[in-house]
Amino acid sequence: MKQDQARPTPRAGIMDIEAYVPGKSTAPAGVTKVYKLSSNENPLGPSPKAIEAAREVAAKLDVYPDGTARRLREAIAEVHGLNPANIICSNGSDEILGLLAQTYLAPGDEAVFTEHAFMVYKIYIQAAGAKPVVVKETDERADVDAVLAAVTLKTRIVFLANPNNPTGTYLPFSEVRRLHAGLPKNVLLVLDAAYAEYVRRNDYEAGIELAGSAENVVMTRTFSKLGLGGARVGWMYGPAHIVDAINRVRGPFNVNATAIEAGIASIRDRAHLERSVLHNERWLAWVSAELTVLGLRVTPSVGNFVLIHFHDDKKHSAAAADDYLSQRGYILRRVTGYGFPNALRMSIGTEEANRGVVEALTTFLKS
């Protein structure tokens, strides 16, 4: 053992990880009104019932939460028709993704994901000491044949964001089933369905049935996109043997008391969910159409956001548009790290925010 090191050092590979950079949340100095459209949050806010439930917890913050989140798991199971024993709740779905990597990956293993997928996949894979394998997409959508071609004897996990962030594209479930059928039985397929509630397509499924019937599939979900981003609540549904393994490595109180009670109230407030989905359905179509009229390419999205591609000239680039919009209080998401150096991702916001962005870009493009 070396005794001459001046300070503790991370193990090999940790400092090669590029830290996740979240979307901006502030505008330049002097901007009085800010429209945050960088994190795909719900413009209608949380369920009023969730707010009330969170307030009631405030007087009991000295008491540890239920370490199994039993009542939250039962509420999720009740709404989705599931067995609560096959559900794990978490501090956002990000935590579950990390726990899956920690549990099923070892140095020398490989994990596969597509080129424009959620950046934390790569981070968690590298943190486990495994090798990230990035697969090219076709028309900004996951390509099942390309994913299957990337699977080797070293592959242990395939991460599939469906719908994907930041593109908003999705795979029909027939393609997801074809992907699963082509995987070796020892490879875990992780279906990240963070935006499932917003999808209105007849050929889409979040993955509940497959995760409930296959031994090597799990589905992860989040409460964040429907109003509880600040509470950090996520969950996973999958086979008992995977649930058992994750329960052995997760923190004993990984979901806090406020998140549990707000989550229970939120998932049972179906009226708030319906209002949120209807708002998104209306304004997703409107924003996409208006931006297209301006001559900008918009990747067809089924989520609560759009990926906007800008012109190649420096004057009307994504960077220039981002600066212009920020000066007017509209905070969008730069997506260079996702492989789109000349695009911005815009969350669907309030009517005022949506109309304001379109109006601002209209002026910007004429400048």
C-alpha positions in Angstrom: 0.0 0.0 0.0 1.3 3.4 -0.9 1.8 5.8 2.1 3.1 8.8 0.3 -0.1 10.3 -1.1 -0.8 13.8 0.2 -4.6 13.3 0.2 -7.3 10.7 -0.5 -7.8 10.1 -4.2 -10.9 8.7 -6.1 -10.6 5.3 -7.6 -9.5 5.1 -11.2 -12.1 6.4 -13.7 -14.1 8.6 -11.3 -12.4 11.9 -12.4 -13.0 10.9 -16.1 -16.7 11.4 -15.5 -18.2 14.6 -16.8 -20.5 16.0 -14.1 -24.1 16.5 -15.0 -25.0 20.1 -15.6 -28.7 21.0 -15.1 -30.6 23.6 -17.1 -30.3 27.2 -16.1 -32.8 28.6 -13.6 -31.9 32.3 -13.6 -31.9 35.2 -16.0 -29.2 37.9 -16.4 -29.1 40.7 -13.9 -31.9 43.3 -14.5 -34.5 40.8 -15.9 -37.5 41.2 -13.6 -39.7 38.4 -14.8 -38.4 34.9 -15.5 -40.0 32.0 -17.3 -38.1 28.9 -16.5 -38.5 26.5 -19.5 -35.3 24.5 -19.0 -36.3 21.6 -16.8 -39.5 20.2 -18.2 -41.5 21.1 -15.1 -45.3 21.2 -14.9 -46.5 24.7 -15.7 -49.6 24.1 -13.7 -47.5 23.3 -10.6 -48.1 20.5 -8.1 -51.5 19.1 -7.3 -53.2 21.3 -4.6 -53.8 18.1 -2.7 -50.1 17.3 -2.7 -49.4 20.8 -1.4 -51.8 20.3 1.5 -50.4 16.8 2.2 -46.9 18.2 2.4 -48.0 21.0 4.8 -49.4 18.4 7.1 -46.1 16.6 7.4 -44.3 19.8 8.6 -45.3 19.3 12.2 -43.9 15.7 12.2 -40.4 16.3 10.6 -38.8 14.8 13.7 -40.1 11.4 12.9 -38.3 9.1 10.4 -40.4 8.1 7.3 -41.4 4.6 6.6 -38.3 3.0 5.2 -40.4 0.9 2.8 -42.6 3.7 1.6 -45.4 1.2 1.9 -48.4 3.6 1.6 -46.8 5.3 -1.4 -46.2 1.9 -3.1 -49.8 0.9 -2.4 -51.1 4.2 -3.9 -49.0 3.6 -7.0 -50.2 0.0 -7.2 -53.8 1.0 -6.7 -53.7 3.6 -9.6 -51.8 1.3 -12.0 -53.2 -2.1 -11.0 -49.9 -3.5 -9.8 -48.6 -5.6 -7.0 -47.0 -3.2 -4.4 -44.4 -5.8 -3.6 -42.9 -5.3 -7.1 -42.5 -1.6 -6.6 -39.6 0.3 -5.2 -39.9 4.1 -4.4 -36.9 6.3 -4.7 -35.5 9.8 -4.4 -36.4 10.6 -8.0 -36.1 8.0 -10.7 -32.5 9.1 -11.1 -31.7 7.3 -7.9 -33.2 4.0 -9.2 -31.1 4.3 -12.4 -28.0 4.7 -10.3 -28.9 1.8 -8.0 -29.5 -0.5 -11.0 -26.0 0.4 -12.4 -24.4 -0.1 -9.0 -26.1 -3.4 -8.5 -25.7 -5.0 -11.9 -22.5 -3.5 -13.3 -18.9 -4.3 -12.4 -15.6 -3.3 -13.8 -15.2 -4.8 -17.3 -18.9 -4.9 -17.9 -20.7 -2.9 -20.6 -24.0 -1.0 -20.7 -25.7 0.3 -23.8 -27.7 3.5 -24.5 -28.4 5.7 -27.5 -26.5 8.8 -28.5 -29.0 11.4 -27.5 -30.3 9.7 -24.3 -30.4 11.0 -20.7 -26.8 11.9 -19.8 -27.0 10.3 -16.3 -26.8 6.8 -17.9 -23.2 7.4 -18.9 -22.4 8.9 -15.5 -23.8 5.9 -13.5 -22.2 3.4 -15.8 -18.8 5.0 -15.4 -19.3 5.4 -11.6 -19.8 1.6 -11.5 -16.5 1.1 -13.3 -18.2 -0.3 -16.4 -17.9 0.8 -20.0 -20.5 3.0 -21.7 -21.4 1.9 -25.2 -23.1 4.6 -27.2 -25.3 3.6 -30.2 -26.2 5.9 -33.1 -29.8 6.9 -33.5 -31.8 7.0 -36.7 -33.8 10.2 -37.3 -33.2 11.2 -33.7 -34.9 8.0 -32.5 -33.5 4.8 -30.9 -32.7 2.2 -33.5 -33.5 -1.3 -32.3 -31.2 -3.1 -34.8 -28.3 -0.8 -33.9 -28.8 -1.4 -30.2 -28.9 -5.2 -30.6 -25.8 -5.0 -32.8 -24.0 -3.3 -29.9 -24.7 -6.0 -27.4 -21.8 -8.3 -26.6 -20.9 -11.0 -24.1 -19.9 -8.1 -21.7 -23.2 -6.3 -21.9 -25.2 -6.3 -18.6 -27.7 -3.4 -19.1 -29.5 -1.7 -21.9 -31.0 1.7 -21.0 -33.9 2.9 -23.1 -35.5 6.2 -22.5 -39.0 6.0 -24.0 -39.9 8.8 -24.7 -36.5 10.1 -25.0 -35.2 13.4 -23.5 -34.2 15.8 -25.1 -35.6 14.7 -28.5 -39.1 13.8 -27.4 -39.2 10.8 -29.8 -40.4 7.4 -28.8 -40.4 3.7 -29.9 -43.7 2.0 -30.5 -44.1 -0.9 -28.1 -43.8 -3.5 -30.8 -40.2 -2.2 -31.3 -39.6 -2.4 -27.6 -40.8 -6.0 -27.5 -38.5 -6.8 -30.5 -35.6 -5.3 -28.6 -36.4 -7.4 -25.6 -36.7 -10.5 -27.6 -33.3 -10.0 -29.1 -31.5 -9.5 -25.8 -29.8 -12.4 -23.9 -31.7 -13.3 -20.8 -28.9 -12.1 -18.5 -29.1 -8.6 -19.9 -31.3 -6.2 -18.0 -33.5 -3.9 -20.1 -34.3 -0.7 -18.2 -37.3 1.2 -19.6 -37.0 4.8 -18.5 -40.6 6.1 -18.9 -40.2 9.4 -17.2 -42.6 11.2 -19.6 -45.1 8.3 -20.1 -48.1 10.3 -18.7 -47.8 12.8 -21.6 -47.8 10.4 -24.5 -51.0 10.2 -26.5 -50.2 7.5 -29.1 -52.0 4.3 -29.6 -48.8 2.3 -30.3 -47.1 3.4 -27.1 -46.8 1.6 -23.8 -44.8 2.6 -20.7 -43.6 -1.0 -20.1 -45.7 -2.2 -17.2 -46.8 -5.4 -18.9 -43.3 -6.3 -20.0 -41.8 -5.5 -16.7 -44.5 -7.6 -15.0 -43.9 -10.7 -17.1 -40.2 -10.8 -18.0 -37.4 -11.6 -15.6 -35.0 -9.1 -17.1 -37.0 -5.9 -17.6 -37.8 -3.0 -15.2 -39.7 0.2 -15.8 -38.8 3.4 -14.0 -41.1 6.4 -13.5 -41.1 9.8 -11.9 -43.5 12.2 -10.2 -41.3 15.1 -11.3 -42.8 16.0 -14.7 -46.3 16.2 -13.2 -45.5 18.7 -10.4 -43.2 17.2 -7.8 -39.8 17.9 -9.2 -38.8 19.6 -5.9 -40.0 16.7 -3.8 -37.9 14.1 -5.7 -40.1 11.1 -6.0 -39.6 8.2 -8.4 -40.4 4.5 -8.6 -39.5 1.3 -10.3 -41.7 -1.7 -11.2 -40.1 -5.1 -12.0 -39.6 -8.7 -11.1 -39.2 -9.7 -7.4 -35.6 -10.8 -7.7 -34.5 -7.3 -9.0 -36.6 -5.6 -6.3 -35.0 -7.8 -3.7 -31.5 -6.9 -5.0 -32.2 -3.1 -5.1 -33.7 -3.1 -1.6 -30.4 -4.5 -0.3 -28.3 -1.6 -1.6 -30.7 1.4 -1.4 -30.6 3.8 1.6 -32.9 2.8 4.4 -34.9 6.0 4.3 -34.3 7.0 0.7 -37.7 8.7 0.3 -38.4 11.5 2.8 -41.7 11.9 4.6 -42.8 15.0 2.7 -42.2 13.3 -0.6 -44.1 10.2 0.5 -47.2 12.1 1.5 -47.1 14.5 -1.4 -46.6 11.6 -3.8 -49.7 9.7 -2.4 -51.9 12.7 -2.8 -50.5 13.6 -6.2 -50.9 10.2 -7.8 -54.5 9.9 -6.6 -55.4 13.4 -7.9 -56.4 12.2 -11.4 -58.1 15.5 -12.2 -54.9 17.4 -11.8 -53.1 14.8 -14.0 -55.8 15.2 -16.7 -55.6 19.0 -16.6 -51.8 18.8 -17.0 -52.0 16.4 -19.9 -54.6 18.4 -21.7 -52.7 21.7 -21.3 -49.6 20.0 -22.7 -51.5 18.4 -25.6 -52.8 21.8 -26.6 -49.6 23.8 -26.3 -47.2 21.2 -27.5 -49.0 21.2 -30.9 -49.3 25.0 -30.9 -45.6 25.7 -30.1 -44.4 23.1 -32.6 -46.6 24.5 -35.4 -45.7 28.2 -34.6 -41.9 27.5 -34.5 -42.1 25.5 -37.8 -43.8 28.5 -39.4 -40.8 30.6 -38.4 -38.6 28.3 -40.4 -37.1 26.4 -37.5 -37.0 22.6 -37.4 -38.7 21.0 -34.5 -38.2 17.3 -33.7 -41.7 15.8 -33.3 -42.2 15.3 -29.6 -44.6 13.3 -27.5 -43.2 14.7 -24.2 -43.8 18.0 -22.4 -41.0 19.8 -24.3 -39.7 20.4 -27.9 -36.2 20.3 -29.4 -35.7 23.4 -31.6 -33.0 23.3 -34.2 -31.6 26.7 -35.2 -29.8 28.0 -38.4 -26.2 27.4 -39.1 -25.2 31.1 -39.3 -23.7 32.6 -36.1 -26.2 35.4 -36.0 -29.2 33.0 -35.7 -27.6 30.1 -33.9 -28.9 28.3 -30.8 -26.3 30.2 -28.7 -27.4 33.5 -30.0 -31.0 32.6 -29.6 -30.3 31.5 -26.0 -28.7 34.8 -25.2 -31.5 36.8 -26.8 -34.2 34.8 -25.0 -32.4 34.9 -21.6 -32.2 38.7 -21.8 -36.0 38.7 -22.0 -36.5 36.3 -19.2 -37.1 33.1 -21.2 -34.8 30.4 -19.9 -34.5 27.4 -22.3 -32.0 24.5 -22.2 -28.8 24.3 -24.1 -28.3 20.7 -25.2 -24.7 20.6 -26.5 -23.9 17.8 -24.1 -26.6 15.7 -25.7 -25.1 16.0 -29.1 -27.1 19.0 -30.3 -24.8 22.0 -30.4 -27.2 24.1 -32.4 -30.5 23.4 -30.7 -32.4 24.4 -27.6 -34.9 22.4 -25.6 -38.0 24.3 -24.6 -40.4 23.0 -21.9 -44.0 23.6 -22.6 -45.0 26.4 -20.2 -47.9 28.6 -19.4 -49.8 30.2 -22.2 -48.0 33.5 -21.5 -44.6 31.8 -21.6 -45.3 29.9 -24.8 -46.6 32.9 -26.6 -43.8 35.0 -25.3 -41.1 32.6 -26.6 -42.7 32.5 -30.1 -43.0 36.2 -30.2 -39.4 36.7 -29.1 -38.0 34.2 -31.6 -40.1 35.9 -34.4 -38.3 39.1 -33.7 -34.9 37.4 -33.2 -35.1 35.7 -36.6 -35.9 38.9 -38.3 -33.0 40.8 -36.8 
